Amino acid sequence: MNSREKFLTTMRMEEGNNDIKAEIPKVEFGYWSDTIRRWIREGMPVQEPIPNNYAGGTPIMANRNK
């Protein structure tokens, strides 16, 4: 499996062949607190409330703000 094939396999989240396993990247993506507040106002279900002391540009990332 060459580099391109490995990249495409990873991006498609497919299993690699038996010779080389393509690992799925574990990437977190954050959102600004004001963006999440807006989505909640627009009807997004609340999974966990955003603390009032978070300023508008505070990035919210999974389990990193606690």
PyMOL Python script that loads the backbone (N, CA, C, O; Angstrom):
from pymol import cmd

cmd.read_pdbstr("""\
ATOM      1  N   MET A   1       0.865  -1.169   0.000  1.00  0.00           N
ATOM      2  CA  MET A   1       0.000   0.000   0.000  1.00  0.00           C
ATOM      3  C   MET A   1       0.912   1.233   0.000  1.00  0.00           C
ATOM      4  O   MET A   1       1.728   1.409   0.904  1.00  0.00           O
ATOM      5  N   ASN A   2       0.765   2.075  -1.014  1.00  0.00           N
ATOM      6  CA  ASN A   2       1.595   3.274  -1.068  1.00  0.00           C
ATOM      7  C   ASN A   2       0.986   4.382  -0.201  1.00  0.00           C
ATOM      8  O   ASN A   2      -0.082   4.198   0.384  1.00  0.00           O
ATOM      9  N   SER A   3       1.653   5.508  -0.123  1.00  0.00           N
ATOM     10  CA  SER A   3       1.199   6.600   0.735  1.00  0.00           C
ATOM     11  C   SER A   3      -0.185   7.108   0.349  1.00  0.00           C
ATOM     12  O   SER A   3      -1.007   7.393   1.219  1.00  0.00           O
ATOM     13  N   ARG A   4      -0.443   7.222  -0.938  1.00  0.00           N
ATOM     14  CA  ARG A   4      -1.750   7.713  -1.393  1.00  0.00           C
ATOM     15  C   ARG A   4      -2.858   6.747  -1.003  1.00  0.00           C
ATOM     16  O   ARG A   4      -3.903   7.162  -0.502  1.00  0.00           O
ATOM     17  N   GLU A   5      -2.629   5.459  -1.232  1.00  0.00           N
ATOM     18  CA  GLU A   5      -3.628   4.452  -0.871  1.00  0.00           C
ATOM     19  C   GLU A   5      -3.890   4.438   0.635  1.00  0.00           C
ATOM     20  O   GLU A   5      -5.033   4.314   1.074  1.00  0.00           O
ATOM     21  N   LYS A   6      -2.828   4.565   1.414  1.00  0.00           N
ATOM     22  CA  LYS A   6      -2.980   4.605   2.873  1.00  0.00           C
ATOM     23  C   LYS A   6      -3.780   5.838   3.292  1.00  0.00           C
ATOM     24  O   LYS A   6      -4.657   5.748   4.151  1.00  0.00           O
ATOM     25  N   PHE A   7      -3.480   6.987   2.689  1.00  0.00           N
ATOM     26  CA  PHE A   7      -4.212   8.221   2.992  1.00  0.00           C
ATOM     27  C   PHE A   7      -5.696   8.055   2.664  1.00  0.00           C
ATOM     28  O   PHE A   7      -6.551   8.374   3.491  1.00  0.00           O
ATOM     29  N   LEU A   8      -6.008   7.557   1.458  1.00  0.00           N
ATOM     30  CA  LEU A   8      -7.401   7.390   1.057  1.00  0.00           C
ATOM     31  C   LEU A   8      -8.124   6.383   1.947  1.00  0.00           C
ATOM     32  O   LEU A   8      -9.287   6.583   2.297  1.00  0.00           O
ATOM     33  N   THR A   9      -7.446   5.313   2.307  1.00  0.00           N
ATOM     34  CA  THR A   9      -8.039   4.315   3.204  1.00  0.00           C
ATOM     35  C   THR A   9      -8.365   4.945   4.554  1.00  0.00           C
ATOM     36  O   THR A   9      -9.424   4.686   5.125  1.00  0.00           O
ATOM     37  N   THR A  10      -7.465   5.763   5.056  1.00  0.00           N
ATOM     38  CA  THR A  10      -7.680   6.424   6.342  1.00  0.00           C
ATOM     39  C   THR A  10      -8.829   7.419   6.259  1.00  0.00           C
ATOM     40  O   THR A  10      -9.691   7.435   7.139  1.00  0.00           O
ATOM     41  N   MET A  11      -8.860   8.249   5.219  1.00  0.00           N
ATOM     42  CA  MET A  11      -9.905   9.257   5.084  1.00  0.00           C
ATOM     43  C   MET A  11     -11.285   8.637   4.867  1.00  0.00           C
ATOM     44  O   MET A  11     -12.300   9.222   5.244  1.00  0.00           O
ATOM     45  N   ARG A  12     -11.317   7.462   4.265  1.00  0.00           N
ATOM     46  CA  ARG A  12     -12.592   6.760   4.066  1.00  0.00           C
ATOM     47  C   ARG A  12     -12.983   5.932   5.290  1.00  0.00           C
ATOM     48  O   ARG A  12     -14.045   5.311   5.324  1.00  0.00           O
ATOM     49  N   MET A  13     -12.099   5.938   6.298  1.00  0.00           N
ATOM     50  CA  MET A  13     -12.283   5.182   7.537  1.00  0.00           C
ATOM     51  C   MET A  13     -12.500   3.701   7.262  1.00  0.00           C
ATOM     52  O   MET A  13     -13.342   3.045   7.875  1.00  0.00           O
ATOM     53  N   GLU A  14     -11.712   3.200   6.318  1.00  0.00           N
ATOM     54  CA  GLU A  14     -11.751   1.784   5.976  1.00  0.00           C
ATOM     55  C   GLU A  14     -10.644   1.065   6.726  1.00  0.00           C
ATOM     56  O   GLU A  14      -9.693   1.686   7.200  1.00  0.00           O
ATOM     57  N   GLU A  15     -10.776  -0.232   6.826  1.00  0.00           N
ATOM     58  CA  GLU A  15      -9.717  -1.037   7.420  1.00  0.00           C
ATOM     59  C   GLU A  15      -8.548  -1.125   6.436  1.00  0.00           C
ATOM     60  O   GLU A  15      -8.760  -1.198   5.226  1.00  0.00           O
ATOM     61  N   GLY A  16      -7.345  -1.119   6.943  1.00  0.00           N
ATOM     62  CA  GLY A  16      -6.181  -1.285   6.085  1.00  0.00           C
ATOM     63  C   GLY A  16      -6.013  -2.750   5.712  1.00  0.00           C
ATOM     64  O   GLY A  16      -6.710  -3.613   6.247  1.00  0.00           O
ATOM     65  N   ASN A  17      -5.089  -3.036   4.794  1.00  0.00           N
ATOM     66  CA  ASN A  17      -4.860  -4.447   4.466  1.00  0.00           C
ATOM     67  C   ASN A  17      -4.062  -5.096   5.594  1.00  0.00           C
ATOM     68  O   ASN A  17      -3.718  -4.429   6.570  1.00  0.00           O
ATOM     69  N   ASN A  18      -3.769  -6.380   5.469  1.00  0.00           N
ATOM     70  CA  ASN A  18      -3.077  -7.092   6.546  1.00  0.00           C
ATOM     71  C   ASN A  18      -1.629  -6.658   6.696  1.00  0.00           C
ATOM     72  O   ASN A  18      -1.050  -6.801   7.773  1.00  0.00           O
ATOM     73  N   ASP A  19      -1.034  -6.131   5.630  1.00  0.00           N
ATOM     74  CA  ASP A  19       0.370  -5.728   5.693  1.00  0.00           C
ATOM     75  C   ASP A  19       0.546  -4.439   6.480  1.00  0.00           C
ATOM     76  O   ASP A  19       1.421  -4.348   7.341  1.00  0.00           O
ATOM     77  N   ILE A  20      -0.269  -3.459   6.192  1.00  0.00           N
ATOM     78  CA  ILE A  20      -0.161  -2.144   6.834  1.00  0.00           C
ATOM     79  C   ILE A  20      -1.545  -1.735   7.295  1.00  0.00           C
ATOM     80  O   ILE A  20      -2.471  -1.634   6.490  1.00  0.00           O
ATOM     81  N   LYS A  21      -1.684  -1.505   8.565  1.00  0.00           N
ATOM     82  CA  LYS A  21      -2.975  -1.047   9.093  1.00  0.00           C
ATOM     83  C   LYS A  21      -3.006   0.472   9.064  1.00  0.00           C
ATOM     84  O   LYS A  21      -2.083   1.130   9.543  1.00  0.00           O
ATOM     85  N   ALA A  22      -4.062   1.020   8.505  1.00  0.00           N
ATOM     86  CA  ALA A  22      -4.248   2.470   8.486  1.00  0.00           C
ATOM     87  C   ALA A  22      -4.984   2.860   9.755  1.00  0.00           C
ATOM     88  O   ALA A  22      -6.096   2.390   9.996  1.00  0.00           O
ATOM     89  N   GLU A  23      -4.386   3.703  10.557  1.00  0.00           N
ATOM     90  CA  GLU A  23      -4.995   4.146  11.808  1.00  0.00           C
ATOM     91  C   GLU A  23      -5.925   5.313  11.534  1.00  0.00           C
ATOM     92  O   GLU A  23      -5.579   6.225  10.783  1.00  0.00           O
ATOM     93  N   ILE A  24      -7.098   5.290  12.138  1.00  0.00           N
ATOM     94  CA  ILE A  24      -8.039   6.394  12.016  1.00  0.00           C
ATOM     95  C   ILE A  24      -7.546   7.522  12.922  1.00  0.00           C
ATOM     96  O   ILE A  24      -7.341   7.303  14.116  1.00  0.00           O
ATOM     97  N   PRO A  25      -7.354   8.716  12.378  1.00  0.00           N
ATOM     98  CA  PRO A  25      -6.878   9.814  13.231  1.00  0.00           C
ATOM     99  C   PRO A  25      -7.929  10.188  14.268  1.00  0.00           C
ATOM    100  O   PRO A  25      -9.121  10.248  13.970  1.00  0.00           O
ATOM    101  N   LYS A  26      -7.469  10.437  15.486  1.00  0.00           N
ATOM    102  CA  LYS A  26      -8.367  10.847  16.558  1.00  0.00           C
ATOM    103  C   LYS A  26      -8.199  12.347  16.745  1.00  0.00           C
ATOM    104  O   LYS A  26      -7.297  12.802  17.448  1.00  0.00           O
ATOM    105  N   VAL A  27      -9.070  13.098  16.111  1.00  0.00           N
ATOM    106  CA  VAL A  27      -8.959  14.550  16.097  1.00  0.00           C
ATOM    107  C   VAL A  27     -10.172  15.155  16.780  1.00  0.00           C
ATOM    108  O   VAL A  27     -11.308  14.778  16.492  1.00  0.00           O
ATOM    109  N   GLU A  28      -9.936  16.070  17.665  1.00  0.00           N
ATOM    110  CA  GLU A  28     -11.018  16.808  18.301  1.00  0.00           C
ATOM    111  C   GLU A  28     -11.198  18.123  17.562  1.00  0.00           C
ATOM    112  O   GLU A  28     -10.229  18.735  17.113  1.00  0.00           O
ATOM    113  N   PHE A  29     -12.441  18.548  17.441  1.00  0.00           N
ATOM    114  CA  PHE A  29     -12.730  19.825  16.817  1.00  0.00           C
ATOM    115  C   PHE A  29     -13.505  20.648  17.812  1.00  0.00           C
ATOM    116  O   PHE A  29     -14.472  20.165  18.401  1.00  0.00           O
ATOM    117  N   GLY A  30     -13.098  21.877  18.008  1.00  0.00           N
ATOM    118  CA  GLY A  30     -13.765  22.731  18.980  1.00  0.00           C
ATOM    119  C   GLY A  30     -14.672  23.757  18.322  1.00  0.00           C
ATOM    120  O   GLY A  30     -14.520  24.077  17.144  1.00  0.00           O
ATOM    121  N   TYR A  31     -15.608  24.262  19.094  1.00  0.00           N
ATOM    122  CA  TYR A  31     -16.534  25.297  18.637  1.00  0.00           C
ATOM    123  C   TYR A  31     -16.489  26.445  19.632  1.00  0.00           C
ATOM    124  O   TYR A  31     -16.253  26.222  20.819  1.00  0.00           O
ATOM    125  N   TRP A  32     -16.711  27.659  19.171  1.00  0.00           N
ATOM    126  CA  TRP A  32     -16.767  28.798  20.070  1.00  0.00           C
ATOM    127  C   TRP A  32     -18.025  28.730  20.911  1.00  0.00           C
ATOM    128  O   TRP A  32     -19.073  28.282  20.446  1.00  0.00           O
ATOM    129  N   SER A  33     -17.916  29.174  22.149  1.00  0.00           N
ATOM    130  CA  SER A  33     -19.053  29.088  23.065  1.00  0.00           C
ATOM    131  C   SER A  33     -20.263  29.857  22.536  1.00  0.00           C
ATOM    132  O   SER A  33     -21.391  29.384  22.677  1.00  0.00           O
ATOM    133  N   ASP A  34     -20.060  31.034  21.929  1.00  0.00           N
ATOM    134  CA  ASP A  34     -21.196  31.786  21.386  1.00  0.00           C
ATOM    135  C   ASP A  34     -21.875  31.054  20.229  1.00  0.00           C
ATOM    136  O   ASP A  34     -23.084  31.180  20.034  1.00  0.00           O
ATOM    137  N   THR A  35     -21.101  30.296  19.468  1.00  0.00           N
ATOM    138  CA  THR A  35     -21.686  29.515  18.377  1.00  0.00           C
ATOM    139  C   THR A  35     -22.609  28.448  18.940  1.00  0.00           C
ATOM    140  O   THR A  35     -23.715  28.254  18.435  1.00  0.00           O
ATOM    141  N   ILE A  36     -22.163  27.751  19.985  1.00  0.00           N
ATOM    142  CA  ILE A  36     -22.995  26.719  20.602  1.00  0.00           C
ATOM    143  C   ILE A  36     -24.235  27.346  21.232  1.00  0.00           C
ATOM    144  O   ILE A  36     -25.330  26.795  21.120  1.00  0.00           O
ATOM    145  N   ARG A  37     -24.075  28.493  21.894  1.00  0.00           N
ATOM    146  CA  ARG A  37     -25.236  29.177  22.481  1.00  0.00           C
ATOM    147  C   ARG A  37     -26.260  29.533  21.400  1.00  0.00           C
ATOM    148  O   ARG A  37     -27.464  29.397  21.614  1.00  0.00           O
ATOM    149  N   ARG A  38     -25.782  29.986  20.248  1.00  0.00           N
ATOM    150  CA  ARG A  38     -26.693  30.321  19.160  1.00  0.00           C
ATOM    151  C   ARG A  38     -27.421  29.078  18.665  1.00  0.00           C
ATOM    152  O   ARG A  38     -28.631  29.112  18.446  1.00  0.00           O
ATOM    153  N   TRP A  39     -26.691  27.983  18.489  1.00  0.00           N
ATOM    154  CA  TRP A  39     -27.323  26.750  18.028  1.00  0.00           C
ATOM    155  C   TRP A  39     -28.395  26.289  19.011  1.00  0.00           C
ATOM    156  O   TRP A  39     -29.440  25.781  18.602  1.00  0.00           O
ATOM    157  N   ILE A  40     -28.137  26.465  20.303  1.00  0.00           N
ATOM    158  CA  ILE A  40     -29.129  26.092  21.317  1.00  0.00           C
ATOM    159  C   ILE A  40     -30.366  26.969  21.172  1.00  0.00           C
ATOM    160  O   ILE A  40     -31.491  26.472  21.239  1.00  0.00           O
ATOM    161  N   ARG A  41     -30.165  28.273  20.974  1.00  0.00           N
ATOM    162  CA  ARG A  41     -31.314  29.173  20.767  1.00  0.00           C
ATOM    163  C   ARG A  41     -32.104  28.782  19.518  1.00  0.00           C
ATOM    164  O   ARG A  41     -33.321  28.962  19.469  1.00  0.00           O
ATOM    165  N   GLU A  42     -31.417  28.249  18.517  1.00  0.00           N
ATOM    166  CA  GLU A  42     -32.061  27.857  17.264  1.00  0.00           C
ATOM    167  C   GLU A  42     -32.665  26.457  17.320  1.00  0.00           C
ATOM    168  O   GLU A  42     -33.233  25.985  16.335  1.00  0.00           O
ATOM    169  N   GLY A  43     -32.543  25.789  18.471  1.00  0.00           N
ATOM    170  CA  GLY A  43     -33.218  24.505  18.635  1.00  0.00           C
ATOM    171  C   GLY A  43     -32.339  23.288  18.829  1.00  0.00           C
ATOM    172  O   GLY A  43     -32.862  22.179  18.938  1.00  0.00           O
ATOM    173  N   MET A  44     -31.029  23.446  18.877  1.00  0.00           N
ATOM    174  CA  MET A  44     -30.175  22.290  19.107  1.00  0.00           C
ATOM    175  C   MET A  44     -30.405  21.767  20.529  1.00  0.00           C
ATOM    176  O   MET A  44     -30.451  22.563  21.467  1.00  0.00           O
ATOM    177  N   PRO A  45     -30.549  20.459  20.710  1.00  0.00           N
ATOM    178  CA  PRO A  45     -30.724  19.929  22.065  1.00  0.00           C
ATOM    179  C   PRO A  45     -29.484  20.177  22.918  1.00  0.00           C
ATOM    180  O   PRO A  45     -28.358  20.068  22.431  1.00  0.00           O
ATOM    181  N   VAL A  46     -29.690  20.507  24.180  1.00  0.00           N
ATOM    182  CA  VAL A  46     -28.580  20.784  25.098  1.00  0.00           C
ATOM    183  C   VAL A  46     -28.078  19.462  25.669  1.00  0.00           C
ATOM    184  O   VAL A  46     -28.820  18.741  26.336  1.00  0.00           O
ATOM    185  N   GLN A  47     -26.825  19.157  25.405  1.00  0.00           N
ATOM    186  CA  GLN A  47     -26.198  17.968  25.985  1.00  0.00           C
ATOM    187  C   GLN A  47     -25.620  18.313  27.352  1.00  0.00           C
ATOM    188  O   GLN A  47     -25.731  17.549  28.311  1.00  0.00           O
ATOM    189  N   GLU A  48     -25.004  19.481  27.409  1.00  0.00           N
ATOM    190  CA  GLU A  48     -24.388  19.968  28.650  1.00  0.00           C
ATOM    191  C   GLU A  48     -24.368  21.482  28.567  1.00  0.00           C
ATOM    192  O   GLU A  48     -23.878  22.035  27.583  1.00  0.00           O
ATOM    193  N   PRO A  49     -24.892  22.172  29.583  1.00  0.00           N
ATOM    194  CA  PRO A  49     -24.925  23.635  29.502  1.00  0.00           C
ATOM    195  C   PRO A  49     -23.522  24.249  29.489  1.00  0.00           C
ATOM    196  O   PRO A  49     -22.580  23.700  30.061  1.00  0.00           O
ATOM    197  N   ILE A  50     -23.411  25.388  28.830  1.00  0.00           N
ATOM    198  CA  ILE A  50     -22.140  26.104  28.779  1.00  0.00           C
ATOM    199  C   ILE A  50     -22.112  27.079  29.953  1.00  0.00           C
ATOM    200  O   ILE A  50     -23.044  27.866  30.117  1.00  0.00           O
ATOM    201  N   PRO A  51     -21.070  27.042  30.766  1.00  0.00           N
ATOM    202  CA  PRO A  51     -20.998  27.958  31.909  1.00  0.00           C
ATOM    203  C   PRO A  51     -21.088  29.421  31.471  1.00  0.00           C
ATOM    204  O   PRO A  51     -20.549  29.802  30.432  1.00  0.00           O
ATOM    205  N   ASN A  52     -21.764  30.220  32.265  1.00  0.00           N
ATOM    206  CA  ASN A  52     -21.951  31.640  31.946  1.00  0.00           C
ATOM    207  C   ASN A  52     -20.643  32.421  31.922  1.00  0.00           C
ATOM    208  O   ASN A  52     -20.557  33.456  31.260  1.00  0.00           O
ATOM    209  N   ASN A  53     -19.629  31.947  32.627  1.00  0.00           N
ATOM    210  CA  ASN A  53     -18.368  32.689  32.675  1.00  0.00           C
ATOM    211  C   ASN A  53     -17.478  32.442  31.448  1.00  0.00           C
ATOM    212  O   ASN A  53     -16.381  32.995  31.376  1.00  0.00           O
ATOM    213  N   TYR A  54     -17.920  31.631  30.487  1.00  0.00           N
ATOM    214  CA  TYR A  54     -17.166  31.427  29.252  1.00  0.00           C
ATOM    215  C   TYR A  54     -17.453  32.592  28.313  1.00  0.00           C
ATOM    216  O   TYR A  54     -18.602  32.818  27.934  1.00  0.00           O
ATOM    217  N   ALA A  55     -16.418  33.327  27.938  1.00  0.00           N
ATOM    218  CA  ALA A  55     -16.571  34.443  27.007  1.00  0.00           C
ATOM    219  C   ALA A  55     -16.937  33.905  25.621  1.00  0.00           C
ATOM    220  O   ALA A  55     -16.798  32.713  25.346  1.00  0.00           O
ATOM    221  N   GLY A  56     -17.407  34.812  24.752  1.00  0.00           N
ATOM    222  CA  GLY A  56     -17.889  34.418  23.437  1.00  0.00           C
ATOM    223  C   GLY A  56     -16.890  33.674  22.576  1.00  0.00           C
ATOM    224  O   GLY A  56     -17.286  32.807  21.797  1.00  0.00           O
ATOM    225  N   GLY A  57     -15.618  33.980  22.689  1.00  0.00           N
ATOM    226  CA  GLY A  57     -14.614  33.337  21.843  1.00  0.00           C
ATOM    227  C   GLY A  57     -13.940  32.150  22.490  1.00  0.00           C
ATOM    228  O   GLY A  57     -12.946  31.652  21.962  1.00  0.00           O
ATOM    229  N   THR A  58     -14.448  31.680  23.619  1.00  0.00           N
ATOM    230  CA  THR A  58     -13.841  30.539  24.290  1.00  0.00           C
ATOM    231  C   THR A  58     -14.122  29.268  23.495  1.00  0.00           C
ATOM    232  O   THR A  58     -15.281  28.945  23.238  1.00  0.00           O
ATOM    233  N   PRO A  59     -13.076  28.544  23.104  1.00  0.00           N
ATOM    234  CA  PRO A  59     -13.322  27.302  22.368  1.00  0.00           C
ATOM    235  C   PRO A  59     -13.830  26.217  23.316  1.00  0.00           C
ATOM    236  O   PRO A  59     -13.307  26.047  24.417  1.00  0.00           O
ATOM    237  N   ILE A  60     -14.847  25.490  22.877  1.00  0.00           N
ATOM    238  CA  ILE A  60     -15.386  24.383  23.645  1.00  0.00           C
ATOM    239  C   ILE A  60     -14.934  23.112  22.948  1.00  0.00           C
ATOM    240  O   ILE A  60     -15.274  22.869  21.789  1.00  0.00           O
ATOM    241  N   MET A  61     -14.164  22.304  23.667  1.00  0.00           N
ATOM    242  CA  MET A  61     -13.667  21.051  23.102  1.00  0.00           C
ATOM    243  C   MET A  61     -14.033  19.925  24.058  1.00  0.00           C
ATOM    244  O   MET A  61     -14.113  20.140  25.267  1.00  0.00           O
ATOM    245  N   ALA A  62     -14.251  18.755  23.540  1.00  0.00           N
ATOM    246  CA  ALA A  62     -14.691  17.617  24.342  1.00  0.00           C
ATOM    247  C   ALA A  62     -13.742  17.366  25.507  1.00  0.00           C
ATOM    248  O   ALA A  62     -12.564  17.067  25.308  1.00  0.00           O
ATOM    249  N   ASN A  63     -14.252  17.488  26.699  1.00  0.00           N
ATOM    250  CA  ASN A  63     -13.552  17.163  27.946  1.00  0.00           C
ATOM    251  C   ASN A  63     -12.264  17.943  28.190  1.00  0.00           C
ATOM    252  O   ASN A  63     -11.442  17.513  28.999  1.00  0.00           O
ATOM    253  N   ARG A  64     -12.065  19.052  27.533  1.00  0.00           N
ATOM    254  CA  ARG A  64     -10.827  19.816  27.741  1.00  0.00           C
ATOM    255  C   ARG A  64     -11.063  21.099  28.523  1.00  0.00           C
ATOM    256  O   ARG A  64     -10.104  21.746  28.944  1.00  0.00           O
ATOM    257  N   ASN A  65     -12.316  21.477  28.725  1.00  0.00           N
ATOM    258  CA  ASN A  65     -12.606  22.729  29.418  1.00  0.00           C
ATOM    259  C   ASN A  65     -12.871  22.501  30.896  1.00  0.00           C
ATOM    260  O   ASN A  65     -13.109  23.462  31.627  1.00  0.00           O
ATOM    261  N   LYS A  66     -12.837  21.265  31.351  1.00  0.00           N
ATOM    262  CA  LYS A  66     -13.163  20.978  32.750  1.00  0.00           C
ATOM    263  C   LYS A  66     -11.935  21.051  33.611  1.00  0.00           C
ATOM    264  O   LYS A  66     -12.016  20.838  34.820  1.00  0.00           O
TER     265      LYS A  66
END
""", "prot")
cmd.dss("prot")
cmd.show_as("cartoon", "prot")
cmd.util.cbc("prot")
cmd.orient("prot")
